[in-house]
Amino acid sequence: MARKTFFSFHYERDAWRAANVRNSGVLSSDDEYGFIDAADWEKIEREGDAAIKRWIQDQLENTTVTVVLIGAETASREWVRYEIRESWKRGNAIVGVRIHGIKDQDSKTDTSGVNPLDVVKFEDGTALSTVCKTYDWIADSGREHLGEWLGDAFQAREDIDEDKVIEEEAKKSVARAAVLTGPSVIQNPPKPWAR
């Protein structure tokens, strides 16, 4: 059964590798979302965060599965984490696919990066990767198995407790800032008369 699939990836670094997955012939182009021309992406970026969020929401519309294409720096990308959180909120199944082994336009592979599904957490502190599988496009023969992975992810999502809520990035940022800054203590403050 065809699944409407949204692809999330680090655009600047992994667009070539992502295009290889997209053009693998596994899915019909009618079932793929999240790909954009460089000029169009730059235009959306210039319009600001609200425009990017609108574009992501529009792309996620009517999708049932989100494939996170994982390269060397994907986990550090704010918009990838946002796409993952929004995908989960709307009920999408999520699957990770490592793409660092796919050769780029210069015939070079990349290093394996942190899995963003390990970084995005539920409110109870467990990682999304505890319920969403990750595969390697090269080692696990993605060209032959992507369709199965999507089906398995969809079934797994149906079996997950609906109460599992992903922690909001804003809450994590505030908590991190509180831990990093802590209380302000001034050691040996200057005396007003000591100039």
C-alpha positions in Angstrom: 0.0 0.0 0.0 1.4 3.4 -0.9 2.1 5.8 2.0 2.2 9.5 1.6 5.8 10.1 2.8 7.5 13.2 4.1 11.3 13.3 3.9 13.2 15.3 6.5 16.9 16.0 6.1 19.7 18.5 6.4 19.2 20.3 3.1 22.5 22.1 2.6 24.7 19.1 3.4 22.6 16.1 2.3 20.4 17.2 -0.6 22.4 15.1 -3.1 22.2 12.0 -1.0 18.5 12.6 -0.3 17.9 13.0 -4.0 19.5 9.5 -4.5 16.9 8.1 -2.1 14.1 10.0 -3.7 15.1 8.9 -7.3 15.6 5.2 -6.3 12.2 4.4 -7.8 10.9 2.9 -4.5 8.1 5.5 -4.2 6.1 7.3 -6.7 6.8 11.0 -6.9 3.1 11.6 -6.0 3.8 10.1 -2.5 7.0 12.1 -1.7 7.0 15.4 0.2 9.7 17.6 1.8 11.9 18.1 -1.3 12.4 21.6 -2.6 14.5 23.5 -5.1 17.4 25.5 -3.7 16.0 28.8 -5.0 12.6 28.1 -3.5 14.1 27.1 -0.1 16.2 30.3 0.0 13.1 32.4 -0.7 11.2 30.7 2.2 14.2 31.2 4.5 14.3 34.9 3.7 10.6 35.2 4.8 11.5 34.0 8.3 10.6 31.2 10.7 6.8 31.6 10.3 7.2 31.0 6.6 9.4 27.9 7.2 6.8 26.5 9.7 4.0 27.1 7.2 5.9 25.3 4.4 6.6 22.3 6.7 3.0 22.1 7.8 1.9 22.3 4.1 4.3 19.5 3.2 3.2 17.3 6.1 -0.5 17.7 5.1 -2.0 14.3 4.2 1.2 12.4 4.9 1.2 9.2 7.0 5.0 8.5 7.3 8.0 10.7 7.9 11.4 9.4 6.8 14.3 11.1 8.6 17.3 10.9 6.3 20.3 10.9 8.7 23.6 12.3 7.7 26.6 13.6 9.6 24.9 16.8 11.0 21.2 16.0 10.8 20.6 15.8 14.5 21.9 19.4 15.0 19.4 20.9 12.6 16.6 22.8 14.3 14.2 22.4 11.4 14.7 18.6 11.2 13.9 18.3 15.0 10.8 20.5 14.4 9.7 18.3 11.5 10.1 15.2 13.7 8.1 16.7 16.5 5.3 18.0 14.2 5.2 14.6 12.4 4.7 12.8 15.7 2.0 15.3 16.8 0.0 14.7 13.7 0.2 10.9 14.0 2.8 10.1 11.4 4.8 7.0 11.6 8.6 7.8 11.8 11.5 5.9 10.5 15.2 6.9 10.4 17.4 6.0 7.4 21.2 6.6 7.6 22.4 8.1 4.3 26.1 8.9 5.1 27.2 5.9 3.0 25.6 7.2 -0.2 28.2 8.9 -2.4 27.7 12.7 -3.0 28.2 14.6 -6.3 32.0 14.3 -5.7 31.7 10.5 -5.2 32.5 10.8 -1.5 30.7 9.3 1.4 30.3 11.1 4.8 30.8 10.3 8.4 27.9 8.7 10.5 26.2 11.3 12.6 24.1 11.3 15.8 20.7 9.9 15.2 18.1 12.7 15.7 15.6 10.1 16.9 18.0 9.7 19.9 17.9 13.5 20.5 14.1 14.1 20.3 12.6 12.8 23.5 9.2 12.0 24.9 8.1 14.0 28.0 9.1 11.0 30.2 12.7 11.4 28.9 12.9 8.4 26.7 14.2 8.8 23.2 12.0 8.6 20.1 14.4 5.9 18.9 13.0 3.5 21.5 9.8 3.2 19.4 11.0 4.3 15.9 13.5 2.1 14.0 16.6 3.3 12.1 18.1 1.6 9.1 21.2 2.2 7.0 20.5 2.8 3.3 23.6 1.0 2.1 24.1 -1.7 4.7 20.4 -2.6 4.9 19.7 -2.4 1.2 17.3 0.6 1.3 16.5 0.4 -2.4 15.0 -3.1 -1.9 13.5 -2.5 1.6 12.3 1.1 2.0 8.7 0.1 1.2 8.8 -2.6 4.0 10.4 -0.1 6.4 7.5 2.3 5.8 4.9 -0.4 6.3 6.6 -1.6 9.5 6.9 2.0 10.8 3.2 2.6 10.1 2.2 -0.6 11.9 4.5 0.2 14.9 2.9 3.7 15.2 -0.6 2.2 15.3 0.6 0.0 18.2 2.0 2.9 20.3 0.2 4.4 23.2 -1.5 7.6 22.0 -0.5 9.4 25.3 3.2 9.4 24.3 3.9 13.1 23.8 7.2 14.5 22.5 8.9 17.1 24.7 8.7 20.6 23.3 12.0 22.2 22.2 11.2 25.4 24.0 10.8 23.6 27.4 14.1 21.9 26.9 15.8 25.2 26.0 14.5 26.9 29.2 15.5 23.9 31.3 19.0 23.9 29.7 19.4 27.6 30.2 18.5 27.3 33.9 21.0 24.5 34.4 23.8 26.3 32.5 23.3 29.7 34.2 22.3 28.7 37.7 22.1 31.4 40.3 24.2 34.5 39.9 26.8 34.9 42.6 29.1 37.8 42.8 32.3 37.0 44.7 33.8 39.9 46.6 31.7 42.7 45.2 33.4 46.1 45.1 32.8 48.5 47.9 31.1 51.7 46.8 33.8 53.7 48.6 36.7 51.8 47.1 37.4 53.6 43.8 
